[in-house]
Amino acid sequence: MSKLTLQQLMWQRILILDGAMGTMIQQANLTADDFGGEALDGCNEMLVLTRPDVIRSIHEQYLEAGADIVETNTFGATAIVLSEYDIPEKAREINLAAAAIAREAADKYSTPDKPRFVAGAMGPTTKTLSVTGGVTFDELVDSYYEQALALIDGGVDALLLETSQDTLNVKAGSIGIRKAFAAAGRELPVMISGTIEPMGTTLAGQNIESFYISLEHLNPISIGLNCATGPEFMRDHIRTLSEIAKSAVSCYPNAGLPDENGHYHESPASLATKMAAFAEQGWLNIAGGCCGTTPAHIRALAETLAKYEPRKRRGEHPPAVSGIETVYIEKDNRPYMVGERTNVLGSRKFKRLIAEGKYEEAAEIARAQVKNGAHVIDVCLQDPDRDEMTDMKRFLELVVKKVKVPLVIDTTDPKVIDVALTYSQGKAIINSINLEDGEEKFEKVVPLIHKYGAAAVVGTIDERGQAITREDKLAVAKRSYELLTGKYGMKPEDIIFDPLVFPVGTGDEQYIGSAKETIEGIRLIKEAMPECQTILGISNVSFGLPEAGREVLNSVFLYECTKAGLDYAIVNTEKLERYASIPEEERRLAEALIYDTNDETLAAFVAAFRDKKVAKKEKAANLPLEERLASYVVEGTKEGLIPDLDEALTKYSPLEIINGPLMKGMEEVGRLFNNNELIVAEVLQSAEVMKASVAYLEPFMEKNETSVKGKIILATVKGDVHDIGKNLVEIILSNNGYQIINLGIKVPPEQLIEAYRAEKADAIGLSGLLVKSAQQMVVTAQDLRNAGIDVPILVGGAALTRKFTKTRIAPEYDGLVLYAKDAMDGLDIANKLMDREQRSLLEREHAEAMAAIASGAEEKTALPKQTRAVRSNISQDAPVFVPPDFERHVLRDVPISHIVPYVNMQMLLGHHLGVRGKVEQLLQEGDPKTVELKETVDEILREANANGIIRAHAMYRFSRRNRRATTFSCMIRPIIRRC
């Protein structure tokens, strides 16, 4: 029977990696002479030449303890590190000797049932490209090449890039390794292990998601974490990695955190118990130890983890690009904005700053774009009068320190692309490649994509020129797709098609109707190749038109493209007109020009905007104060906000302003977003206005209590950046006698645990807007419970419900978990928790609810008799009616009397107005509060019908139920407005 490979075994059982080399060397009590003299004292790698017996003994102790994999003693054996001891020339000799010693030990203990492996250890060196500098990318490549080649020649089974603190160093290492593979004529598996500091990121600033996305293209057999901390601080990172990594997952932590003397105190049993908790969750394929661990730790790990199955499920994630931060391309958040102002071909200001050598100021333009909603930054320095390579180097070395978002490297020169990608820690986007010269651009650029890890914009251009019709766009895209995924090995999710758009106002006959063709081209490309993304330079459509008209046309065109499936929009985020704010007539003119381009529609559009100035809407000044305040939020503008807040303070209290007009504005923002009339970036701008308003009003709030009622920790959960609701809760609670510790956004469980242990709070509040945040609250509750924390948790957020809280979050926690529907409800719950009697009541209700869930009695209702086996008496010959269209339709002013019979009183009175229990039963029993509330609702509905105090609108749209479109469904969304 042939020996199983490392790749095969790690999916059959959890493999055990050895422990610390340095710790064991320290225990050997060596002298300077053992290292080769005073000058080399502390150079552990030299021991493979001067005291090979010591290193062999350490390997054998770990193998005896149960290690499946031992690492060579070559952590710092690159020429760059050895130069600090003035022995760079010994790099190859040391690596060869180290590999031979480890190989000999592994072979001695290897059996057919338990083969042993050698991993060639390749540390991060003492330099980091993104943080410390002091080394070039090419110098790192050369140094790693020399080390890798020697380790391969020495007989290792795999190469391990470990303790990685900067993905640029890892990329340099991977390139050196590939060069070594070519020189040796064979390839070995590559393993990667990063280091996340206690602050939650690598030294260079990336979290675990960005670390993985940036290196996924290397296809390592395993990726994981080591060093920096003990296992408890790695829990959330390993869990996240297990969810997204397609490779095996490894974890070899320190024996806890060191004390002030550098000693580690995590016992073998304790380390094994904590690692077993990871294995129990199915997160691990490889486990071992780093600093402070010994053969005793490895023996405990081997014995304990033998009881658990390895991680079986390979992870997955949406298409993604990254800088320091990751951007996942998800349907619900389209379009993702690509800032276009750091482009010498599109921005006069940026071009001037580059020409004047003011790179620092130029980089600030990128920062401003991110602040205004750009998810990605396009960088183009193709000024024909300047040296593009020099400008790209000087600009990128500054901009990567100012923005965390992914970069688009916008150039046609493969050499510039090659150099530019050495500045990006993350997974950048290359703009662009096409078939204009056949496959030439593919041949030159795709190897760089594989080399550094990147996505690529692929233009719908071939040897015939730019594709104009939808059919041609699709045909070029399909041909490009087949070549790139087949011949050139690109992943479909890394292909971003640019269907191209042409100006509608030039009068050029070949471009008449091209805007509509582009919209339909996007739709066809997304339908044919759904794994791929699409991108478009939006402002091209309006080139040559009056400036005020350009903003309107760009916004309407973006809206139509997004409906068709556009993923990325290249725009000036500072000048994008809000679709929802465009007057109906202007919108109609733009739509006519886009969908029916001719001399008449062009003339009408130009005439409407010829003399119009680009200005902020003045209509707000004519509105009543309350409507003006709401409009600031809806429009996402702060211009005029503060004076109006001052005026409002003369009439209302701060909380009345927040809960009144400002919240109405946010509700309208939510409605527009749900109707696809606002994009995510615009919603965030509205949120910033709300945040600024609340911050301004806060000093005017009166403290209702002089003494502190209690201490509460607030946090927006990991993965969520929304904090408007949480901050409002903070203001209300702090102004009602509570001390608040606000941990901010994207807070991982371990940060909450650390904060609780430091603050000993009376309660913890978790907030989150996104759907995935509800699930993250479940995970957070689990981690808090595992940490022995049981103080009450208050949860709230747009995607959260009372039922989810009770059935999904509460069972995962040992303390109270309480749902707060809004900030005032949160205050009410907090007050009850601080009252002994009220708290006892909450605890009793909670215990009863948990008992009901545990017994399976929770909300069980009799199911109707199944009828699926009974054939319907409807004739199968009845025609399937085809809907007239698939567009959105709005019904205005539907009579209230027509709606009342369909009102769900259980939902209205129970879910929204707080009645507990079955409403119909309570009404039948004559429950006073329910009867009174029902009468109030009935009276409002009667008045609404008689006097029109409520106006009801609705939106409906037909949609295909399947690809063949033989069945259809209709979705109706009600829109109720109080006049």
Number of C-alpha atoms within 10 A of each C-alpha: 4 5 12 13 12 19 13 11 17 23 18 13 19 24 26 31 28 29 32 26 25 18 16 21 16 11 8 11 8 14 12 13 13 19 21 17 11 11 12 20 17 20 17 21 24 28 23 26 19 14 16 15 13 17 25 21 15 25 29 21 20 26 26 14 21 24 28 27 27 28 26 30 29 25 23 22 30 30 24 22 21 21 14 12 14 13 14 16 12 16 24 21 17 23 33 24 23 31 27 21 22 30 24 15 23 23 13 12 17 14 11 10 8 14 17 24 25 27 25 32 28 28 23 24 21 15 18 23 21 20 13 10 11 9 13 14 18 13 14 27 21 21 21 32 24 21 29 32 22 24 30 23 16 21 19 25 22 23 25 24 25 23 25 27 28 23 26 25 26 29 25 24 25 24 21 24 26 20 19 24 17 12 12 14 8 10 16 13 16 20 24 26 23 26 25 27 17 15 11 20 19 23 17 19 22 25 20 24 21 25 31 24 25 30 23 16 17 18 14 17 18 22 29 30 26 26 27 23 22 25 28 17 22 25 20 21 20 20 17 15 25 27 16 16 21 20 21 26 29 29 29 27 29 25 28 24 21 17 9 7 6 9 14 18 16 19 17 18 15 16 25 23 17 15 25 21 16 23 23 15 14 17 27 30 27 26 31 29 27 25 25 25 28 24 24 17 25 29 24 19 29 22 13 16 25 15 13 16 18 25 23 16 15 13 15 12 14 13 18 20 26 27 24 26 24 24 21 15 19 14 13 9 12 19 26 25 25 26 29 27 27 27 20 21 15 12 13 12 15 24 21 13 16 23 15 9 14 13 19 16 15 21 23 17 20 26 21 16 24 22 14 19 21 25 24 29 30 22 24 23 24 21 15 9 7 12 11 16 16 11 18 22 15 14 22 21 18 17 22 20 13 16 22 22 23 26 28 26 26 21 20 16 15 15 13 19 20 17 14 22 26 21 19 26 31 31 32 27 26 28 22 22 25 24 22 16 13 12 16 12 17 21 13 14 21 21 15 18 22 15 18 24 25 28 26 23 22 26 26 27 24 21 12 9 11 19 24 23 20 20 15 18 27 24 18 23 29 16 13 24 21 14 15 20 14 11 10 15 13 22 15 18 17 22 24 25 32 28 31 25 23 22 18 26 23 15 13 10 10 10 18 23 19 26 26 23 24 24 25 22 30 30 21 20 27 20 14 13 17 14 15 19 26 25 25 25 20 22 23 17 23 24 16 12 20 20 17 18 23 23 21 24 29 25 24 25 26 26 20 17 26 22 15 19 24 27 24 24 26 23 25 21 23 15 12 16 20 20 23 21 15 17 10 10 10 17 19 14 20 25 18 17 26 26 17 17 21 17 13 12 19 21 12 15 22 19 13 15 18 14 11 13 11 14 7 11 10 8 9 17 11 9 12 9 16 17 16 22 29 25 25 24 29 29 22 21 16 17 11 13 17 15 10 15 20 12 11 17 15 9 10 13 14 22 17 14 21 20 13 15 20 26 17 19 25 21 15 17 25 16 14 17 16 12 14 17 17 20 24 17 19 23 21 17 20 23 21 18 24 28 17 15 22 20 14 14 19 16 12 12 15 11 15 11 12 10 11 11 18 18 20 25 23 26 25 30 31 21 15 18 16 20 22 21 20 25 21 22 22 24 20 20 26 24 18 20 18 23 19 19 19 16 15 15 19 18 20 20 24 21 18 21 19 13 16 20 12 9 13 14 18 19 21 21 27 24 29 30 21 18 13 15 23 26 16 21 26 18 21 25 25 19 22 22 17 15 15 11 18 18 19 21 23 22 27 27 23 15 13 23 16 15 10 15 21 18 15 15 23 23 20 20 24 17 19 21 26 22 23 23 18 16 20 15 14 22 19 12 18 25 18 16 21 14 12 10 11 14 17 13 14 18 17 13 13 18 14 12 19 17 14 14 16 12 9 10 11 13 9 9 7 6 6 6 6 7 8 7 6 7 7 9 6 7 7 8 6 7 7 10 9 11 14 7 10 13 9 12 13 14 12 12 15 14 15 19 13 9 11 14 8 8 9 10 16 16 14 15 19 16 15 11 11 12 17 12 12 13 20 12 10 16 15 10 11 12 12 11 12 21 16 13 14 17 12 12 15 13 12 14 19 16 14 19 17 12 9 16 14 19 17 18 17 15 15 16 16 18 16 14 12 9 8 7 10 11 14 15 11 13 11 14 14 14 15 13 12 9 8
